[in-house]
Amino acid sequence: MRPTTIPFLFLMIITATFSSCSTGWKFDLNKPIDPGNVISVVEARNVRLRSMTANGKLSVDTPEFANTGSLSLRLSKPDSLLIEISGPFGVSVAKGFITKQSFTFYNGMENTVATGSTTVANLRKVLRVSLSFHDMLDIISGTVGFGNHQAKGFAPGILDGSVYHLIATTDDGSIEYFVDLNLEAIKRYIRKDGDGEIIEDVTFRDFRKRYGLYLPTIISINRPVDEETLSLVYDEQTINKLPLDFTFRVPGSARKIIF
């Protein structure tokens, strides 16, 4: 009797349907977990976020500067960020447009407009925090991955509930990653130097589902060596609504500064 192909075809259709509707990798927490699978899931989740608009609160505390204000931002990965910081009564304190190559930053308190190339040193001068542009986009969008600091070899991970703890070596120390397998996202990473001192401790909390992705609404950055802390609390987040308007204007009377 000639075997029918209907069950096989039906199985393929069902499999394809469930694969297309899947929200991510399904881990069996009762079995050893391959670090490579965890990395792949997180990176696949991260690339799904292409753009974001958000409103919330920003707090910065450094040896030279401390302030809190309302925050409005628009970002398009991997190359554009528009950010505006407002003080009491909605008065614009500062705003800037940053790309991978250059930035323009307006200081409303001093009526100055600074321009220059997008380097860590220049961004620290205008934003008061020591972050590269790539790290800035990934952190504020909650899409930090494993390649941010040239992570090399990974030690076998440790599972604690649904959180998978990975330690990676780097050229100048190590990075500890805490991955929530249910969220498919890094919820914390700690970067250390060769002596084990913490250089940077970044946490992502209070994840909410936004358009099919779980995104953090509270982000904290602590850099003990530089005595810098920064926190973001989002009230609103919208992702992948394109195109975005990056129109940026500054008063003609603003004094120009070139870095």
N, C-alpha and C positions, 0 to 999 in steps of 0.2 A: 504494500500500500504506500502511495506517495505521501511523504510527510508534509503537513501544511506549514506555511511560513507565517501564518497570521499571528500565532502567539509570540514568535520572535520579533516581528515588526511592532506588535503592540507593546512588548517590553521595551523596545528602543524608544518608542514615542513617550512612554511613561517616564523612562529614565531621563530623556532630554528635557521633559517638562519640569521634573523636579530639580534637575541641575540648573535650569535657567532661573528658577524661583528661589534657589538657595541663597541664604544671606552670607554664606562663608563655609569654611572648612569645619566639619563636624569631628571634634576630637573625642576619642574614647579615653576618659580620664582614668580608667582602670588599667590602661596599658602604657608602656614606655612611650614618651612623646619625642618625636624627632625634632630637634631644634630647627632644622631646615624647613620643616613644614610650618612651624610657628612663624618663622621669618617670612616665608612666602605668603602666608595669610595676612599678616600685618601690612606688607608692602602692597598686596593686591587691594586691600581696603583703603590704604592711603591714596592710591592713584585715582580712586573713584571721586575724590574731592578735587575739583578743578578750579572752583572759585568760591568765595564767601563774602557776604556782607554781614556786619555785626554791629551791635551797639551795647555799651556796658560801662563799666568803671575801670579805671587804670590807677594803680598806685606804684610809685617809684621811690626808693630810698637808697641813696648812695652817700659817700662821704661829702660830696660836693652839692648834692641836690636831693630834696625830698618834697613830694607833692602828690596830690590826688585829684583826679578830674574825670569828667565823662569822656567816653571814647566812642568814636565812630570810625569804622574802617571798611575798606573794600580791597580784596586781594584776588589776583588771578595767578595761579601757579603755572610756570615757575618764575615769572618775571615782573610782576607789578603789584605795588601796594600803595594805596591812598589812605592816609590816616589823619584824623582831626581830633584834637584834645580840647575840651571846653571846661571852663571854670564855672563859678557860681552864675546863676541867671542865664546860662547858655552862652556866655561870652567866649569867643574863640581865643584860646591861649596859644595854640600852635597847630600847624598842619603841614603835612609833607607828602610829596609824591616820590616814591623810591622805585627804581628798577635795578636790574642786575649790574648795569653799567654806571648809572649816575643817580643823583637825588637833588631835589629842591625842597628846602625846609623853611617855612615862614614862622618866625617867633613874634607873636602878636604883642607880647609884653614889651619887647624892645623895638618892634617895627623893623626887623631885619629879615633878609631872605638869604639863606646860605645855599650854595651849590657846590658840588664836587663829585668825585668818583666814589662809588659805593664800596668802601673798605670798612673793616671793623673799627679802625681808629677814627675815621670820619663819622661813622654812625654813632660812636660813643660821644663824640663832641656835640652832636645835635639831639640825640635821644637819651643820652646819659646811661646807656647800658652797653655792655661788651658782647654783642652778638653779630654774627655774620648775617648777610641778607637771607641766605638760604635757611639758616637756623631760625631766623625771625619768622619767615613765612610758615615753616613747619610747626613751630611752637604755638604761634597764635591761632593757627587753624586746627591744632590738635592732631597733626598728622606726622609726628616724628617717626622716623624709620631707623633702620640699623646702619645705614651708610653715612649718617650725619657727621660722624667723627672718625671715619676710616676704620671702623671696627674690623678686626682681623679674625683670629681664631676664636671659637666659642667653646667654653667648657660645657659638659653635660648639664642640662637644666634641672631645676628642682621645682616640683609642683607643690603648691600650697593652696588647697581648695581649687579655685578656677584661675589662680594667678601663677604664671610660669616665670620663674626667676632664672635669667640668663646672665652670664658674665663673659664679656668679650675683652680680649687684649687689644691695645692700640699701640701706636709708635711711642707714645709718651706716658702710658699708664694702663688704665682699664675703664670699662663702663659696665655698670650693672643695670640690666633692663628688667622691669616688672611688667609682664604682659598679661592682661586680662583676656583669657581665651573666649569668654562669652561676648565681650565687646570687640574682640579682634583688634585691640589697640594697646599701645604702650601707655600705661597709666603712671609710670614713674621711671626716670633714669637718673643714675648717679655717676658722674664722671670724676675719676680720681687720677692723681699724678702718680709718678713712679714710686713715691714714698707712701702712697696710700692716703694722702690728704685729699679731701673733697674739693674739687674745683667748681663743680656745678651740680646742683640738685634741683631737678625739674619734676613737678607733680601735676597730674591732670585729674580733676575730680568732678563729681556730680555730672556724669554723662547723661545726656538726653538724646532721644532718637530724633534726628532731623533728616527728613527726606530719605529715609532708608539707611542712614549711617548714625552710629552713636558718637556724639561729639561732646567733649568736656565743656562745661560752662564756667569752671573755675580753674585757672592756671596759675601756678606759682613758680617763680624762678629764684633760686638762692645761690649766690656766688660768694662763699665765705672769704676766699682769698682777696677778692676785690671789695668786700663789704657791700655788695649790691643785692638788693631784693626787688623783685617786680611781681605784681599780681594783677591778673585780669579776671573780671567777673562779668560774664555776658548775660544780658537781659534778652537779647534777640539774636538769632542766627539764621541766615538763609544761605543755602549752598547751591551751586551749579545753575544759577539763573544768569544766563548770558544773553546779550553782551552787557558788560558793566561800563558805566560812565566814569572815566578817570579825569574829568575836567578839573583843572587846578589853576586858580588865579590868586595873585597877591597884589596888594596895593602898589601903585606906581611910586609912592613916596617911600617905600621900604628901602632901607640902606642895604646894599649888596655886600655879601661876604663870600669869597671864593676859597675853598679848601684845596 
